[in-house]
Amino acid sequence: MADPSPELASPAGTHKTLSDQAYARLRHDVIHGTFPPGAKLAIEQLRAAYTVGATPLREALHRLGAEGFVVTEGQRGFRVAGISARELRELTELRIVIEGLALRESVEQASEEWESRVVVAFHHLQKIEKQIEPDPDLWEARNNEFHLALISQCDSRWLMRIYELLYDQHRRYRIIARTERADRDIHGEHVAMMEAALARDIDKLLASHEAHIRNTARSLERVLHFDQ
């Protein structure tokens, strides 16, 4: 007799844990390009890959659909959301606004502890940026750490949730592109943001942050060669 599927063999609490685990793993793999844009996400193949039952996987896929990482195709199942120049531009504009609001609130409530977090995160990022061939995954992690440190004094739960979603959608484009960084001084852009933050100069911080995000978007459009 075959083993029962995990969702039938597990109590409700464990089922919820399996759904959360499936969601976290799928989200990571979609963002990091394990499943490229447009890839079909077949339940049976996912069950074999993740050793998780169909019900937790469907729940995870619907959650990812609500976040825009996955699309539902009626009776045909699920696919990874595509990418486009238009969406990238929309994400860029929204990220400038939302992250800008979080930056403003964070600096307005700045403390010595926050300042230390920013300095430490920048130090970790700087070490990677100074390498001749930095590991792209480690760079992504340190870049995320730096941006999070800058907004860590923002206590708006909604701003932080929206920020995370926009950042991860933007990150999916960066990882797909694996953009060459030789055509811009990303380290200098980060220095400008850090110096403005530590000086509590909100206007300068927002301006340097906006330039940083727009430069990233322009680089991505060049590398990804969008049709429109």
Secondary structure, 3 states (H helix, E strand, C coil): CCCCCHHHHCCHHHHHHHHHHHHHHHHHHHHCCCCCCCCEECHHHHHHHHCCCHHHHHHHHHHHHHCCCEEECHHHCEEECCCCHHHHHHHHHHHHHHHHHHHHHHHHCCCHHHHHHHHHHHHHHHHHHCCCCCCHHHHHHHHHHHHHHHCCCCCCHHHHHHHHHHHHHHHHHHHHHCCCCCCCCHHHHHHHHHHHHHCCCHHHHHHHHHHHHHHHHHHHHHHHCCCC
